[in-house]
Amino acid sequence: MNLMYKSIICYIIILTGIAKIGAAQNTSENRITVFTIGDSTMANKKAEVAPETGWCQVFPEFVDETVEIKNRAVNGRSSKSFISEGRWKAALDSLKTGDYVFIQFGHNDQKNQDSTRYTEPFTSYRKNMERFVRETRDKGATPILFTSIVRRKFENGFLTDTHGNYSAVVRLIAAEMNVPLIDLQLLTAGAVTALGDEASKQIYLWTSTTDKFPEGRKDDTHLSVEGARLVAKLAAQQLMLLDNSLAKQIKK
């Protein structure tokens, strides 16, 4: 191989290296981090409880490689216990300018027999949710509010609302504080109603006998893998409509 060809090959190798470095830098610069805070309907699940799946556990399937999901949702937490256990502070300390925070509480805030979790919708619950929004913005990050997914509860053939004023408060905060809102209660209610009483069992945890659950499960709150993907897809479709950098990274 003569000197000219060697020079050309070296030049190509150098250009390729520069292109790769540039691409890596560009990906790093454009990377978006999404923190998710909430309860068991969002949380990552361990293999031993399969097929139970949180919708934020599968949400990475609906965004491109520039988005990193840091799922901080935890089973059984309300807005109150998430704060009192120091989980919000831990997430907040990690936030930086340009990040996003998905906020979804309500299922466990309703537990009025548990003083460690219960919040009253228009007072303590509202205060906590507003705090999440305000402190997220103080860090230069973007809050996005989510109403809780609907519970599968049919009465006389009709799906009933079990969240009451909690979802109403989230909508109110979104309007008053100008926060993007993904109304998952409304969206999942539509999906469950369309499926009907019997067919909608497939998106919740109606399972046959397993080693861990010898009597099977009849759970109308938590999601199956199929249900989690449905909720994540509904969320992604609505996020695409927002005017922000995250919307551009949702897979079409």
N, C-alpha and C positions, 0 to 999 in steps of 0.2 A: 504494500500500500504506500503510495507516494505521499509526500509531505502535504500537498494540497488537499487530498482526500482526508488525511488525518486531521487537518485544520478544520475542514467542514464538519466532520463528525464531532469534534470537540465543541465547535460552535453550537451545533444542534443540541448536544447534551447540556451545555450551559443554559441555552434558551429554555429547554424543557424544565431544568431545575428552577429557573427563575419563575416560570409559569406556575409550577407547583407551589412555590413559596407564596407567590401572589394570590393564588387561589385559596391557600390555607389562611393567609392573612385576611382575605376578603370574607371567608366563612366566619372567622373569629370575630371580625368587626361587625358582621351582620347578625351574629348569634343572638337569639332571644331566649331568655329564661322565664319560664312560667312557674310560679309557686301556686300550689293548690291547697287551700285550707278548708276543712269541712269534716264530715262524718263518714260512716261506713259505706254509704252509697257511692262515695268517691274513692275510698282508700284502696291501696294495694293489698291484695290478699295472699295469704300463705297457701302453698300447694295442698295442705291437708284439709282445707275447707272447700276445695274445688267441688263444683263449678262456680262457687260464689266469686264474683268479680266486681270491682269498683269501676265506675265509668272512666275515671281519670287514669286507671291502670292501663286501659287500652287506648286512651286518647292520643298517645304518641303515634298511633297508626294513621292518624288523620292530619298530621302536620309534617312538613319536610324536615330535612336533616339540620336545618339552621335553628330549630326550636328544641330546647331542652326542658323537659317537664320534671320539676321537683315536687313530687307528691307528698305533701305534709298532712293530708287528711288522715284521721285516726278513728277507728271504730268507737262508737259510743260517746263521742264528744259533742258537746253543745257549744254555743258561742262563749258561754260562761266558763266551762271547764277547760276549753282550749286556751283561754287566757290565764286562768288560775294555775294551770299546770306548767306554765312557762312556754308552751308550744308556740304561741303567737310571737313572743319575744325572740325565740330562736329563729323563726322564719324572718321576722322583721330585721334582725341583725344581719341577715344574709342578703337582704334586698339591696339593689343598686339601681341607679338611674336607667330607665329603659326596660326594666323588668315588668312583668305582669303578675297580678294576683287574682286567682279565681276564688271567690268567697261563696260558700254554700253551707248554711246552718239552718236548723229548724226542727228536724226530726227529733232530736234529743232535748231541745229547749222546751218541748212540750211536756216533759216528764215531771209533773207537778208533785209527785211523791218523792222526788230526789232533789234535795236542796243544793247539792253540788252541781246540778246541771240545769235545773229549771230557771227559765227567765219569763217574765211577763212581756207579751208582745210589744206593747206600746211604750214600755219604760226600759227595763234592763236589756231586753233583746235589741230594741232599737238603738240604745246607747252603745252596745257592743258592736253592732254592725256598722254604725257610723264611725266608731273608733277604727275598725279595720280599714275603712275607706280613707279616713283622714290621715292615719299614720302611714298608709301605703303611699299616698300622694306626697307626704312630707319627705319620703325617701326618693322621690322622683320617679316612682313606679306607677303603673296604671292599674287601678282596681276594676274588676268586672264582677258584678253581682249575679248570682244564680238563685232562683227559687228552688225549693226542694223537689225532687222527683215525686210523682204521685204514688201513693200506696194503692195496691190493687184491692179495692174494697167495693164490691158491687152490692147494691141493695135494690131488690125488685127489678133487677136487670139494668140498673143505672149505676155508673161509677160515682162514688161520693167523695167529697172534699174532706180530707182529714187534717189539713194544715191550718185551716181557718185564717186567723189574722196574721200569722207569721209570714205567709207569702205576701199578704197585703202590705205589710210593713216594708218588706224588701222592695216592692214596687214603688212605694211612697218615697223611700230613701233614694232610689234610683232617679226618680223624677226631681226631687228637691235638691239633690247634690250633683245632679247631671252626671250620673254614673252609667256606663253601658250595662244593660240588663239582658240576660238570657233567661227567659221565663220557662224553665224546664217543667214546672208544674203544669202549665198550660200545654206545652208540647207533648209531654209524656201522657197526659190525660187524653189528648187526641189520639195518640198511638194506641193506648190501651183500650179506649172505647172502640176504635176501629177493629181491633182484634177480637174484642168481645170477652165475656167472662171466662170461657173455657180456653180459647187459644192464647189468651194473654198470660196464662200460667207459664208458658215456655220462656218468657223473658224475666220471670222471677224464679225463686228457688223452690219449685215444686219438683222434687227429685225422688227417685226410688231408693230402696235400701242400700246403704254403704256401710263399710266397716266403722266409720266414725259416727254415722247417723243410721243406726240399725232400723229405726222406724221411718226412715225417709224424712223429707222436709216439706213443710207447707208454709212457706215464708212469702208474704205478700209485700215485703219492704225491700229486701235485698235482691240483687240482680244476678242472673246467670251470665255466662259469657255472651250469649246472644243478646241479652238485655243490655249489658254494659256497652256493647258495640252500637246498639240502637241509640242509646242515650248519648254516647260520644258523637255519633253521626249527627244527631239533632243539634247538639251544641256546636259542632263544627260548621254546620250549614248556617247557623245564625251568626257565628263569629265572622264568617266570610263577608257578611253584610256591613260590618263595622268599618269605620274610617280610621284604621291604625295599622301599624307595621305587622302586627300578628295576623291580621286578616289576609295579608298578602302571602303568608306562609302556610295557609290551610290548603291541603291537597284538593284539587278540583275534582 
